[in-house]
């Protein structure tokens, strides 16, 4: 009963539109003596590089038997244009602030010691 099933990969975009990517039918032969045992099979599918940024979205895998359907949790894929530059300046800002505070601290200490004499 469970030897015939279909595997489907699809994407859901930000507008909740479902796009089928790949599907296949499987018919697994059960070796003699292995009947009525649980089996786990792995199926990998590699996506080709997306053509444009509209490929961003949640990607899912679904397996369907006659009366059962199981769906994966999904993975979010963010696609950016070629040449995208991340504009995060966190480390540069932190380093600049640290150097500025160090210079001010040294200058203030020097002025206090000079005024004391």
N, C-alpha and C positions, 0 to 999 in steps of 0.2 A: 504494500500500500504506500509506503514512504520512499520507495526507490525511484519514483519519478517525481521530479520537482523542477521549478523554474527559479532562476536567479536573475534579479533585475537591479541595475545600478541607475540611479537618477539624481537629479539636482532640483532643489527648490530655491528660487531666487527671493529677493526682498519683497516681491509683490505676491508671494505664495504661489507662483506659477511653477508647475512641475514639468521638468524636461527629462525624457528618457535618454540615457547615455548608452546603455548596453544591456542586452538580456540574452539568456541562453537557457535551453532545456537540458536537463540532466536525466539520465537513466542509469542508475548504479546497480551493477550486478552484486549480489550478496554471495560470498563464498560459502561453500558447504560447511555446516557446523557453526556458522556465525549468525544464524537466524535468531530473532528475538533478543538481540544485544544492541545496546546503545553504541553508536559510532559518531565520531566527530570528524568532519572533513573540512579542509581549508581550501578556499577559493580566493585567489588574489586577482585583482584587476588593476592595471596601471593606466592612469589617465594620460592622454597626450597633452602636451603643453597647450593651455587655453589660447584661443586666437584673439580674444579681446576681454576687456574688463567686465563685460556682461556675464562672464563665466563665474563671477563671485557668487557664493551661496553655500547652502548646506548640502552636502553630498551624502546619500544614503544607499544602503544595500537592503534588498528585500528578498526573502525566499518564500515561495508558495508551494504547498502541497495541495492535494484535493480539497481538504477542509480546514487547513491551517495556514496562517500567514504570519511570518516573523520578520520584524524590521530592526535594523541596527540603530544605534543611537545617533549616528551621523557625525560628520566632521565638517567644520566650517573652513572654506577655502577663500582667501582674499586674493584677488588677481589685480595687479597694478600694471600700468603701462611700462614699456621699456624706457629706461632712463629715469625712473622714479627715484627721487632723492629724499630720504627721511630727514625731516627738518627738526629733529629733536636736538636741542642744545643743552641738555641737562648737565653733562660732565663739564663742558666749557664754562657754563655759568657758575657751577660750584667751584671750579678751579680759580676763576677770576675773583669771586667773592672771598675765597680763602686767602689768596695773595694780597688782596686789598686790605683785609682785616689784619693780616700779619704785618704789612707795611705800617698801617696806622698804629698798631700796638707797639712796634719797635720805635716809631717816631715819638709817641706819647711817653714811653719809658725814658727815652733819651732826653726829652724836654724836662721831665720831672727830675731826673738826676742832675741835669745842667743847672736848673733853677735852685736846687738844693745847695749847690756849692756856692 
